[in-house]
Amino acid sequence: MSSFNVLITEVACPDCEKRHEARIQFKFGNTWQLQYKIGDKVTWGGNDIGIPNLNEVNAYGIIESTKCPYCNKQDIVEEYDILIKNDVIMGISPMASMENYLGENGEYFVVT
């Protein structure tokens, strides 16, 4: 299995609506088990996937656990778009469609 990075952020449970910290794996930048939070700048210069300094990119993110730590249901959204602008992680949204990731590499796509 190839290396990936992790975005540590909050997600909400669709059942109990409580927010909790989650780990979302993604492959963009120097993929070397680096940990990020929203607002962090992506590191380059190693095991790179993607191209630095793109205006706007969505990276494919997959959550490490779909189980809510409060209500124990397995309904947390599994796949996310991680929005990255000029190498800064701006936020996440539940993935609306896998179609954009079916191109060349499947790990990211250029939005603009």
CORQUI-V521671 format. One record per backbone hydrogen bond with DSSP energy under -1.0 kcal/mol. NH is the residue of the N-H (numbers start at 0). CO is the residue of the C=O. Records with the same first field share a line. If there is no record, write none. Layout:
NH: CO + CO
This chain:
4: 25
5: 33
6: 23
7: 35
8: 21
10: 19
12: 17
16: 12
19: 10
21: 8
23: 6
24: 61
25: 4
28: 48
29: 42
30: 28 + 46
31: 29
32: 3
35: 5
38: 88
39: 36
41: 86
47: 45
48: 28
56: 83
57: 108
58: 81
59: 106
60: 79
61: 24
62: 77
63: 22
67: 72
71: 67
75: 65
79: 60
80: 92
81: 58
82: 90
83: 56
84: 87
85: 53
87: 84
88: 39
89: 82
90: 82
92: 80
94: 78
100: 97
101: 98
108: 57
110: 55
111: 55
